[in-house]
Amino acid sequence: MNQSHDIEEIQQLYDRVLQIIVPDHQREGLSKTSLRVAKSLEFLTGGYQIDPESILTSSVFHEDYRQMVLLKDIEMYSMCEHHMLPFFGKAHVAYIPDGRITGLSKIARVVDVFSRRLQVQERLTMEIRDCIQKALNPMGVAVVIEAQHLCMMMRGVQKQNSVTTTSAFTGVFLKDHRTREEFIHLIGEKLH
C-alpha cells in the first residue's frame, strides 16, 4: 500500500473518531482535522521507513582518534506507544572510536529515526546505543536520555515537573568507571 492510501485510510479512521467524541464534529474548524492528523502521524512515525544503521555507515572515515566523541543536548521528540502522546527532551550520545568515525550529524539523525517510532524511552535509549555499536564497532557507546512525558503530565498522575532519565552503555563505558564518570560529568557541564 502506498503512502497516499495510508493517509486516506488514517484520515477515514480519524473522521470516525471525531464523529464519536465531538458532538458538533462537522463544524468548520474540524473540517480538515482528520487529514492534518493523518499527515502528522505519517511524519511522527516516519522512522519505521528509514534504516538508521545505513545513516551511520554512509559517512564513515578512518581516523586514528581514540578519545570520546560526545554530542550532547540533541533535541528529541517521540511518541509513547502506550498512549500515543508525545515525550520530548534531550539525548546525550558518546562513543570512543576504534579507528572509524562518522559524520556528527549522522548521530543526531539516528536519534531522530528511532524517536520517530512509537516508543518507550528505555527501548529508545538501547536502540540508539546498539545501532552505533553495530555500525561503527567503537570501543564503547554511552547514551543518556532525559525526557518529559505528556502521558505523565497531562493525564494519569499529572506530574508536570517530572523528568525521566535512562542510560545505556557498552564497552569501556561499562568497564571503566572513570570513562563513564567523565561522560556523566561532561553532559552535566555547560561548556558552551
Secondary structure, DSSP 8 states (H G I E B T S, - for coil): --HHHHHHHHHHHHHHHHHHH-TTTTSGGGTTHHHHHHHHHHHHTGGGGS-HHHHHHTTEEE----S-EEEEEEEEEEEETTT--EEEEEEEEEEE-SSEEE-HHHHHHHHHHHHTSEE-HHHHHHHHHHHHHHHH--SEEEEEEEEEEHHHHSSTT--TT--EEEEEE-THHHH-HHHHHHHHHHHHS---
